[in-house]
Amino acid sequence: MIRDNLKEAIKTAVLELGLEIEDVHLEHPADLANGDYSTNVAMVLGKKVGKNPKELAQEITDNIKELKEVEKIEVAGAGFINFHLSQEFFAGSIEEILKAGDKWGSNETLKGQETMVEYTDPNPFKEFHIGHLMSNAIGESISRLVEFSGAETKRANYQGDVGLHVAKAIFGKQKNPEMAFGTAYAEGNSAYEEDEKAKEEIKEINKKVYNKSDEEINKLYDEGKKVSLEHFEEIYKKLDTKFDEYFFESETGPIGEKLVEENVGKVFEESDGAVIFKGEDVGLHTRVFINSEGLPTYEAKDLALAKVKADRYGYDKSIVITASEQKEYYKVVLASMKEIFPDLSESTKHITHGMLRLPSGKMSSRTGDVITGESLIDEVNEKVLEKMKDSDIEGKAEIAEQVAVGAIKYSILKQSAGKDIIFDYDKSLSFEGDSGPYLQYSHTRASAVLEKAKEEKIIPSINDRVNDRETVELEKLLYRFPEVVERANKEYEPHYVTIYLTELAGAFNSFYAKEKIVEESDTAAYKVALTQAFKTTIKNGLWLLGIKTPNRM
């Protein structure tokens, strides 16, 4: 990678001056007129050795050996060293993209590593709400980034098929058999909060669910779980997610209970009839792992889940994605895990995401006042179909769904995972930039250009690049894709890919507006090659975001 070559050349030049630096910071100048890479190495070293940074920058520049990829090196500002890459480099990068195809941007930094990514985690008997869309979009994208970086990747889904929420749903269903389980849960929850008698009934149902002691409850339980999981699969299909492993609390509960009981007096302690982990001892807070009724809590189940995952699939890294509300909770789980399974604690990475809100505010699944993930997809889908009403394009329904899902995923993935998002319908469906449909349409436009070039029998080629032709912004952005992928994977932040693709699409659309690409000229083959390189890059980038790329829109 050119970035690595530049770093080595700078380190060597610094060493020849009798100086040394561990890491060379390189960045892309915001203004392309200032070059393709810039380093502040002279400013860092100048401060250390008491030398004028600008003079030191010039000395370093003079010592940098000639690089075939670099056309010009210049000192700028207070001591920055700017590198301008050569036309040959840009032409070569286009050739590399065309050869790599679907593999363009991938790397092998995680080759040989086995990674499990757990995300989405909707609970049977409850609605799949818009918060699950956050977890799914982020988790699917991280899974693809890890996969694209060479790791063997397993997608995991952990679901609460036992617990008070199940008892509340069964209680509501018993009172009104015609009611859907999601609605029954909301009814049961209200009863639990408002009626002491109902609360005790629900607690009894909860115990019977755990020990499977009541035939009627068992029947309702099996029905509710089956209906819920089938419904979730329909949503996963729309979201283009396919899980490899499913884990359930009914499986982890007994294991967690046993783990906690075995470690009472060592890791856990008894308190008021419950078993707790005293988090204050490690700078956290105390949490209950077995409640006063003798049932394992979420904490005990999550502790067991790490063991179950490792037993079923021996991972090197376990990435767990949850809402930010669980950040402090999970620190306690990891602290208890560190005492019992230190290796599993060390290999677990917890990533939190913010809340997805509509302009009307946050919705709550606890009260039943919830916007479901499916209803949001359907509503956005309707708006897309309205925009397409005058189109006679084939497969309109399928394209509309791809655009709707792309709009939602882009809105989630365009900023850092920890931030809350207010979903804006108009902005998310805009074709003018900073949206999923804008990126999809840019891909579609490139596809149309390439189809026309094929009809005109213009074959993409870098050999037809005229040497004195000015390098365009698109060329100066395309080669950066592997760097962006590497950073997004390293930091578990898909938004770096989103930001890059938006800038890249803007550069392509400017190129498209200024240039006649398919024409009889000595540069046509190269311009078609450049278009092909863009299509490959944006397609691969959108795949990393879990966004489909229709060829027509």
C-alpha positions as CSV (number, residue, x, y, z in Angstrom):
1,M,0.0,0.0,0.0
2,I,1.4,3.5,-0.9
3,R,0.8,4.7,2.6
4,D,3.2,2.1,4.0
5,N,5.8,3.0,1.3
6,L,5.7,6.7,2.2
7,K,6.0,6.0,6.0
8,E,9.1,3.8,5.4
9,A,10.7,6.5,3.1
10,I,10.1,9.2,5.8
11,K,11.5,7.0,8.6
12,T,14.6,6.3,6.5
13,A,15.1,10.0,5.7
14,V,14.7,10.9,9.4
15,L,17.2,8.2,10.4
16,E,19.8,9.6,8.0
17,L,19.6,12.9,9.9
18,G,20.5,11.1,13.1
19,L,17.0,11.3,14.4
20,E,14.4,8.6,15.1
21,I,10.6,8.5,15.2
22,E,8.4,5.5,16.1
23,D,5.3,6.3,14.1
24,V,4.8,8.6,11.1
25,H,1.4,10.2,11.0
26,L,0.0,10.6,7.5
27,E,-3.3,12.2,6.5
28,H,-5.1,13.3,3.4
29,P,-5.2,17.1,3.1
30,A,-8.7,18.5,3.0
31,D,-7.8,20.5,-0.1
32,L,-6.5,18.2,-2.9
33,A,-4.4,21.1,-4.1
34,N,-2.2,20.5,-1.1
35,G,-1.3,17.1,-2.2
36,D,-2.5,13.5,-1.6
37,Y,-0.7,12.9,1.7
38,S,0.7,15.2,4.3
39,T,2.8,14.6,7.4
40,N,3.6,16.7,10.5
41,V,6.7,14.6,11.3
42,A,9.0,17.6,11.2
43,M,6.8,19.6,13.6
44,V,6.8,16.6,16.1
45,L,10.6,16.1,15.8
46,G,11.3,19.8,15.8
47,K,9.7,20.2,19.1
48,K,11.7,17.3,20.6
49,V,15.1,18.4,19.4
50,G,14.6,22.2,19.5
51,K,14.9,22.8,15.7
52,N,12.9,25.0,13.4
53,P,10.2,22.6,12.0
54,K,10.2,24.3,8.5
55,E,13.9,23.9,8.1
56,L,13.8,20.3,9.4
57,A,10.9,19.5,7.0
58,Q,13.1,20.7,4.1
59,E,16.0,18.5,5.3
60,I,13.8,15.5,5.6
61,T,12.4,16.2,2.1
62,D,15.9,16.5,0.7
63,N,16.7,13.1,2.1
64,I,13.7,11.2,0.9
65,K,14.8,8.8,-1.9
66,E,13.0,9.1,-5.2
67,L,9.7,7.2,-5.2
68,K,8.1,6.3,-8.5
69,E,4.7,6.8,-7.1
70,V,5.4,10.4,-6.1
71,E,5.4,13.3,-8.6
72,K,6.3,16.1,-6.2
73,I,7.2,16.7,-2.5
74,E,6.9,20.2,-1.0
75,V,7.2,21.8,2.4
76,A,4.1,23.9,3.4
77,G,2.9,26.0,6.2
78,A,4.7,25.7,9.6
79,G,6.5,22.6,8.5
80,F,4.1,20.1,6.9
81,I,5.5,17.9,4.2
82,N,3.0,17.3,1.3
83,F,3.2,14.5,-1.2
84,H,1.7,14.7,-4.7
85,L,1.2,11.3,-6.3
86,S,2.0,10.7,-9.9
87,Q,-0.3,10.1,-12.9
88,E,1.3,6.7,-13.3
89,F,0.3,5.8,-9.7
90,F,-3.3,6.8,-10.3
91,A,-3.5,4.9,-13.6
92,G,-1.9,1.9,-11.8
93,S,-4.5,2.1,-9.0
94,I,-7.3,2.0,-11.6
95,E,-5.8,-1.1,-13.1
96,E,-5.5,-2.7,-9.7
97,I,-9.2,-2.1,-9.0
98,L,-10.3,-3.6,-12.3
99,K,-8.2,-6.7,-11.6
100,A,-9.3,-7.1,-8.0
101,G,-13.1,-6.7,-8.7
102,D,-15.2,-8.0,-5.8
103,K,-12.0,-8.3,-3.7
104,W,-11.0,-4.7,-4.1
105,G,-10.5,-3.1,-0.7
106,S,-10.2,-6.3,1.2
107,N,-7.2,-7.2,3.3
108,E,-5.8,-10.1,5.3
109,T,-5.1,-8.4,8.6
110,L,-7.4,-10.9,10.4
111,K,-6.5,-14.0,8.4
112,G,-6.6,-17.1,10.5
113,Q,-8.8,-15.4,13.2
114,E,-12.2,-16.8,14.1
115,T,-14.6,-14.1,15.1
116,M,-18.2,-14.2,16.4
117,V,-20.4,-11.1,16.1
118,E,-23.5,-11.1,18.2
119,Y,-26.2,-8.5,17.2
120,T,-29.9,-7.7,16.7
121,D,-31.0,-9.9,19.7
122,P,-34.8,-9.4,19.5
123,N,-36.8,-11.2,22.2
124,P,-39.6,-13.6,21.2
125,F,-43.0,-12.6,22.5
126,K,-42.1,-8.9,22.0
127,E,-42.1,-6.6,19.0
128,F,-39.0,-6.2,16.7
129,H,-38.6,-2.5,17.4
130,I,-36.6,0.2,15.7
131,G,-33.8,-0.2,18.2
132,H,-33.2,-3.6,16.8
133,L,-32.7,-2.0,13.4
134,M,-29.8,-0.1,14.9
135,S,-28.1,-3.2,16.3
136,N,-28.7,-5.1,13.0
137,A,-27.3,-2.4,10.7
138,I,-24.2,-1.9,12.8
139,G,-23.7,-5.6,13.6
140,E,-24.1,-6.7,10.0
141,S,-21.7,-4.1,8.7
142,I,-19.1,-5.0,11.3
143,S,-19.5,-8.6,10.4
144,R,-18.8,-7.8,6.8
145,L,-15.8,-5.6,7.7
146,V,-14.3,-8.4,9.8
147,E,-15.0,-10.9,7.0
148,F,-13.5,-8.6,4.4
149,S,-10.4,-8.4,6.5
150,G,-9.8,-12.2,6.3
151,A,-11.4,-13.5,9.5
152,E,-13.7,-16.5,9.5
153,T,-16.9,-14.9,10.8
154,K,-20.0,-16.3,12.5
155,R,-23.1,-14.1,13.0
156,A,-24.8,-14.8,16.2
157,N,-28.2,-13.9,17.6
158,Y,-29.0,-14.1,21.3
159,Q,-32.7,-14.1,22.3
160,G,-34.6,-13.9,25.5
161,D,-37.1,-16.8,25.3
162,V,-37.6,-17.0,29.0
163,G,-38.1,-14.3,31.6
164,L,-40.8,-11.9,32.9
165,H,-41.6,-10.6,29.4
166,V,-42.6,-14.1,28.3
167,A,-44.8,-14.5,31.4
168,K,-46.4,-11.1,30.7
169,A,-47.2,-12.1,27.1
170,I,-48.6,-15.5,28.1
171,F,-50.7,-13.8,30.8
172,G,-52.1,-11.3,28.2
173,K,-52.7,-14.2,25.7
174,Q,-54.6,-16.2,28.4
175,K,-56.9,-13.2,29.0
176,N,-57.4,-12.6,25.3
177,P,-56.6,-15.6,23.0
178,E,-57.3,-13.5,19.8
179,M,-54.5,-11.0,20.7
180,A,-51.1,-11.1,19.0
181,F,-48.3,-12.0,21.3
182,G,-46.6,-8.5,20.9
183,T,-49.9,-6.8,22.0
184,A,-50.4,-9.4,24.7
185,Y,-47.0,-8.5,26.1
186,A,-48.0,-4.9,26.3
187,E,-51.3,-5.8,28.0
188,G,-49.5,-8.1,30.5
189,N,-46.9,-5.5,31.3
190,S,-49.6,-2.9,32.1
191,A,-51.3,-5.5,34.4
192,Y,-48.0,-6.3,36.1
193,E,-47.4,-2.6,36.8
194,E,-50.9,-1.7,37.9
195,D,-52.5,-4.8,39.5
196,E,-50.8,-6.6,42.5
197,K,-52.9,-9.7,41.9
198,A,-51.9,-9.9,38.2
199,K,-48.3,-9.3,39.2
200,E,-48.3,-12.4,41.4
201,E,-50.0,-14.4,38.7
202,I,-47.3,-13.4,36.2
203,K,-44.6,-14.3,38.6
204,E,-46.1,-17.8,38.9
205,I,-46.3,-18.1,35.1
206,N,-42.7,-17.1,34.9
207,K,-41.7,-20.0,37.3
208,K,-43.8,-22.4,35.3
209,V,-42.2,-21.3,32.1
210,Y,-38.7,-22.1,33.6
211,N,-39.7,-25.5,34.9
212,K,-42.1,-26.4,32.1
213,S,-44.7,-27.7,34.7
214,D,-47.9,-26.5,33.1
215,E,-49.3,-28.1,29.9
216,E,-51.4,-25.0,28.8
217,I,-48.5,-22.6,29.5
218,N,-46.1,-24.9,27.6
219,K,-48.5,-24.9,24.6
220,L,-48.8,-21.1,24.6
221,Y,-45.0,-20.8,25.0
222,D,-44.2,-23.1,22.1
223,E,-46.7,-21.3,19.9
224,G,-45.5,-17.8,20.8
225,K,-41.8,-18.6,20.3
226,K,-42.4,-20.3,16.9
227,V,-44.6,-17.4,15.6
228,S,-42.0,-14.8,16.9
229,L,-39.0,-16.5,15.4
230,E,-40.7,-17.0,12.0
231,H,-41.6,-13.4,11.9
232,F,-38.1,-12.3,12.8
233,E,-36.7,-14.4,9.9
234,E,-39.0,-12.4,7.5
235,I,-37.4,-9.2,8.7
236,Y,-33.9,-10.5,8.5
237,K,-34.5,-11.5,4.9
238,K,-35.5,-7.8,4.2
239,L,-32.4,-6.6,6.0
240,D,-30.1,-9.1,4.0
241,T,-28.9,-10.8,7.2
242,K,-28.5,-14.5,7.7
243,F,-27.4,-15.7,11.1
244,D,-25.1,-18.7,11.6
245,E,-25.8,-19.3,15.3
246,Y,-28.8,-18.8,17.5
247,F,-28.5,-18.7,21.3
248,F,-31.4,-18.6,23.8
249,E,-31.7,-17.6,27.4
250,S,-33.5,-21.0,28.1
251,E,-30.1,-22.6,27.3
252,T,-27.8,-20.1,29.1
253,G,-30.0,-19.8,32.2
254,P,-29.3,-23.2,33.9
255,I,-25.6,-22.9,33.0
256,G,-25.4,-19.4,34.4
257,E,-27.1,-20.4,37.6
258,K,-24.7,-23.3,38.1
259,L,-21.6,-21.1,37.3
260,V,-22.8,-18.5,39.9
261,E,-23.5,-21.1,42.6
262,E,-20.1,-22.8,42.1
263,N,-18.4,-19.4,42.6
264,V,-20.3,-18.2,45.7
265,G,-17.7,-17.1,48.2
266,K,-15.1,-16.6,45.6
267,V,-16.6,-14.3,43.0
268,F,-20.2,-13.8,44.2
269,E,-21.8,-13.4,47.6
270,E,-25.2,-14.0,49.1
271,S,-27.3,-10.9,50.0
272,D,-30.9,-10.8,51.2
273,G,-31.7,-14.2,49.7
274,A,-30.1,-13.3,46.3
275,V,-26.6,-13.8,44.9
276,I,-24.7,-10.7,43.9
277,F,-21.4,-9.6,42.3
278,K,-20.1,-6.7,44.4
279,G,-18.9,-4.4,41.6
280,E,-17.8,-1.7,43.9
281,D,-14.7,-3.8,44.6
282,V,-13.6,-3.2,41.1
283,G,-14.8,0.4,40.7
284,L,-18.2,-0.6,39.2
285,H,-21.6,-1.2,40.8
286,T,-23.3,-4.2,42.4
287,R,-25.6,-6.4,40.4
288,V,-27.8,-9.4,41.2
289,F,-26.9,-12.7,39.3
290,I,-29.5,-15.0,41.0
291,N,-32.6,-13.2,42.3
292,S,-34.4,-13.9,45.6
293,E,-36.7,-16.3,43.9
294,G,-33.7,-18.5,42.9
295,L,-33.8,-17.6,39.2
296,P,-30.8,-16.6,37.1
297,T,-30.8,-13.0,36.0
298,Y,-29.7,-11.5,32.6
299,E,-26.2,-11.1,34.2
300,A,-25.9,-14.8,35.0
301,K,-27.2,-15.7,31.5
302,D,-24.7,-13.4,29.7
303,L,-21.9,-14.9,31.8
304,A,-23.0,-18.3,30.6
305,L,-23.4,-17.2,27.0
306,A,-19.6,-16.5,26.7
307,K,-18.9,-20.1,27.7
308,V,-21.7,-21.6,25.5
309,K,-20.3,-19.6,22.5
310,A,-16.8,-20.7,23.2
311,D,-17.9,-24.4,23.6
312,R,-19.9,-24.3,20.4
313,Y,-17.5,-22.2,18.4
314,G,-13.9,-21.6,19.6
315,Y,-13.5,-18.0,18.7
316,D,-10.5,-15.7,18.9
317,K,-12.7,-12.6,19.2
318,S,-16.3,-12.2,20.4
319,I,-17.9,-8.9,19.4
320,V,-21.2,-8.1,21.2
321,I,-23.3,-5.2,20.1
322,T,-26.0,-3.7,22.4
323,A,-27.7,-0.4,23.1
324,S,-25.7,2.1,25.0
325,E,-28.1,1.7,27.9
326,Q,-26.3,-1.6,28.7
327,K,-22.8,-0.1,28.8
328,E,-22.4,-0.1,32.6
329,Y,-24.3,-3.3,33.0
330,Y,-22.0,-5.1,30.6
331,K,-18.9,-3.8,32.4
332,V,-20.1,-5.7,35.5
333,V,-20.7,-8.9,33.4
334,L,-17.1,-8.6,31.9
335,A,-15.7,-8.0,35.4
336,S,-17.3,-11.2,36.7
337,M,-16.3,-13.1,33.6
338,K,-12.7,-11.9,34.1
339,E,-12.7,-13.8,37.5
340,I,-14.1,-17.0,36.1
341,F,-13.1,-17.0,32.4
342,P,-10.2,-14.5,32.1
343,D,-9.4,-15.6,28.5
344,L,-13.0,-15.1,27.4
345,S,-13.2,-11.7,29.0
346,E,-10.0,-10.7,27.3
347,S,-11.3,-11.8,23.9
348,T,-14.7,-10.1,24.2
349,K,-15.3,-6.7,22.7
350,H,-18.5,-4.8,23.7
351,I,-19.8,-2.2,21.3
352,T,-22.7,0.1,22.1
353,H,-25.0,2.0,19.9
354,G,-27.2,5.0,20.5
355,M,-31.0,5.2,20.2
356,L,-32.9,5.5,16.9
357,R,-35.7,8.1,17.3
358,L,-38.4,9.4,15.1
359,P,-39.1,13.2,15.2
360,S,-41.9,12.3,17.7
361,G,-39.3,11.0,20.2
362,K,-38.1,7.7,21.6
363,M,-40.5,4.8,21.7
364,S,-40.7,2.2,24.5
365,S,-41.2,-1.5,24.1
366,R,-41.8,-1.8,27.9
367,T,-45.0,0.2,27.7
368,G,-46.0,-1.1,24.4
369,D,-45.8,2.4,22.9
370,V,-43.4,1.1,20.2
371,I,-42.6,1.7,16.6
372,T,-41.7,-1.6,15.1
373,G,-38.8,-2.1,12.8
374,E,-41.0,-3.6,10.1
375,S,-43.5,-0.6,10.2
376,L,-40.6,1.8,9.7
377,I,-39.3,-0.2,6.7
378,D,-42.9,-0.4,5.3
379,E,-43.5,3.4,5.7
380,V,-40.2,4.3,4.0
381,N,-41.0,1.7,1.3
382,E,-44.3,3.4,0.6
383,K,-42.6,6.8,0.3
384,V,-40.1,5.3,-2.2
385,L,-42.9,3.8,-4.2
386,E,-44.6,7.2,-4.3
387,K,-41.5,8.7,-5.7
388,M,-41.4,5.9,-8.3
389,K,-45.1,6.0,-9.2
390,D,-44.5,7.4,-12.8
391,S,-41.8,4.8,-13.5
392,D,-42.5,1.7,-15.5
393,I,-39.2,0.0,-14.4
394,E,-39.3,-3.7,-14.1
395,G,-39.1,-5.1,-10.5
396,K,-40.3,-1.9,-9.0
397,A,-41.4,-3.5,-5.7
398,E,-38.0,-5.2,-5.1
399,I,-36.1,-2.0,-6.0
400,A,-38.3,0.1,-3.7
401,E,-37.6,-2.3,-0.7
402,Q,-33.8,-2.2,-1.4
403,V,-33.9,1.6,-1.5
404,A,-36.0,1.8,1.7
405,V,-33.7,-0.5,3.6
406,G,-30.7,1.3,2.2
407,A,-32.1,4.6,3.3
408,I,-32.5,3.4,6.9
409,K,-29.1,1.7,7.1
410,Y,-27.3,4.7,5.7
411,S,-29.0,6.9,8.3
412,I,-27.8,4.6,11.0
413,L,-24.3,4.1,9.7
414,K,-23.4,7.6,8.6
415,Q,-22.2,8.6,12.1
416,S,-20.3,7.0,15.0
417,A,-22.2,4.0,16.5
418,G,-22.5,5.5,20.0
419,K,-24.6,8.5,18.9
420,D,-28.4,8.8,18.9
421,I,-30.1,9.3,15.6
422,I,-33.3,11.1,14.7
423,F,-34.5,9.5,11.5
424,D,-35.5,12.2,8.9
425,Y,-37.7,10.8,6.2
426,D,-37.0,13.5,3.6
427,K,-33.3,13.6,4.1
428,S,-33.0,9.8,4.1
429,L,-34.7,9.6,0.8
430,S,-33.0,12.5,-0.9
431,F,-31.2,11.9,-4.2
432,E,-29.0,15.0,-3.7
433,G,-26.3,13.5,-1.5
434,D,-25.7,12.3,2.1
435,S,-28.2,9.4,1.8
436,G,-28.4,5.8,0.9
437,P,-30.5,6.4,-2.3
438,Y,-27.9,8.9,-3.5
439,L,-25.2,6.3,-3.3
440,Q,-27.4,3.6,-4.9
441,Y,-28.3,6.0,-7.7
442,S,-24.7,6.9,-8.3
443,H,-24.0,3.1,-8.7
444,T,-27.0,2.9,-11.1
445,R,-25.7,5.8,-13.1
446,A,-22.3,4.2,-13.5
447,S,-23.9,0.9,-14.5
448,A,-25.9,2.8,-17.3
449,V,-22.6,4.4,-18.6
450,L,-20.9,1.0,-18.7
451,E,-23.9,-0.6,-20.5
452,K,-23.7,2.2,-23.1
453,A,-19.9,1.8,-23.5
454,K,-20.4,-2.0,-24.0
455,E,-23.0,-1.2,-26.8
456,E,-20.4,1.2,-28.4
457,K,-17.7,-1.6,-28.0
458,I,-15.5,0.7,-25.9
459,I,-13.3,-1.6,-23.7
460,P,-12.0,-0.2,-20.4
461,S,-8.3,0.3,-20.6
462,I,-5.7,2.4,-18.7
463,N,-3.4,2.3,-21.7
464,D,-5.4,5.1,-23.3
465,R,-4.7,7.6,-20.5
466,V,-3.1,10.7,-22.1
467,N,-0.1,11.7,-19.9
468,D,-0.7,15.4,-20.0
469,R,-4.4,15.0,-19.0
470,E,-5.2,16.6,-15.7
471,T,-5.8,14.1,-12.9
472,V,-9.4,14.4,-11.7
473,E,-10.7,14.3,-8.1
474,L,-12.3,10.8,-8.7
475,E,-8.8,9.3,-9.3
476,K,-7.5,11.0,-6.2
477,L,-10.1,9.3,-4.0
478,L,-10.5,5.8,-5.5
479,Y,-7.1,4.4,-4.3
480,R,-8.0,5.3,-0.7
481,F,-10.7,2.7,-0.3
482,P,-8.5,-0.1,1.3
483,E,-7.2,2.4,3.9
484,V,-10.8,3.3,4.8
485,V,-11.8,-0.3,5.1
486,E,-8.7,-1.1,7.3
487,R,-9.5,1.8,9.6
488,A,-13.2,1.0,9.8
489,N,-12.4,-2.6,10.8
490,K,-9.7,-1.6,13.3
491,E,-12.0,0.8,15.1
492,Y,-15.3,-1.1,14.5
493,E,-16.7,2.0,13.0
494,P,-18.6,1.5,9.6
495,H,-19.3,5.3,9.4
496,Y,-15.8,5.8,7.9
497,V,-16.9,3.8,4.9
498,T,-20.2,5.8,4.7
499,I,-18.4,9.1,4.8
500,Y,-15.9,8.0,2.2
501,L,-18.5,6.6,-0.2
502,T,-20.5,9.8,0.0
503,E,-17.4,11.9,-1.0
504,L,-16.6,9.4,-3.7
505,A,-20.1,9.5,-5.2
506,G,-19.9,13.3,-5.3
507,A,-16.6,13.1,-7.2
508,F,-18.0,10.6,-9.7
509,N,-21.2,12.7,-10.3
510,S,-19.0,15.8,-10.9
511,F,-16.9,13.8,-13.3
512,Y,-20.1,12.5,-15.0
513,A,-21.4,16.1,-15.3
514,K,-18.2,17.5,-16.8
515,E,-17.1,14.7,-19.1
516,K,-18.6,13.0,-22.1
517,I,-17.5,9.5,-21.1
518,V,-18.8,7.4,-24.0
519,E,-17.5,9.0,-27.1
520,E,-15.0,8.5,-30.0
521,S,-11.8,9.9,-28.4
522,D,-8.4,8.8,-27.4
523,T,-9.4,9.0,-23.7
524,A,-12.7,7.2,-23.9
525,A,-11.4,3.8,-22.9
526,Y,-9.7,5.3,-19.8
527,K,-12.8,7.2,-18.8
528,V,-14.8,4.0,-19.1
529,A,-12.1,2.3,-17.0
530,L,-12.4,5.0,-14.4
531,T,-16.2,4.6,-14.3
532,Q,-15.8,0.8,-13.9
533,A,-13.3,1.4,-11.0
534,F,-15.9,3.7,-9.4
535,K,-18.7,1.1,-9.8
536,T,-16.6,-1.6,-8.3
537,T,-15.5,0.6,-5.3
538,I,-19.0,1.8,-4.5
539,K,-20.5,-1.6,-4.9
540,N,-18.0,-3.2,-2.6
541,G,-18.4,-0.3,-0.1
542,L,-22.2,-0.5,-0.1
543,W,-21.9,-4.3,0.4
544,L,-19.8,-3.5,3.5
545,L,-22.7,-1.4,4.8
546,G,-25.2,-4.1,4.0
547,I,-26.8,-2.0,1.3
548,K,-27.9,-3.6,-2.0
549,T,-27.0,-2.0,-5.3
550,P,-29.8,-2.1,-7.9
551,N,-28.6,-1.7,-11.5
552,R,-31.7,0.4,-12.3
553,M,-33.7,2.9,-10.3
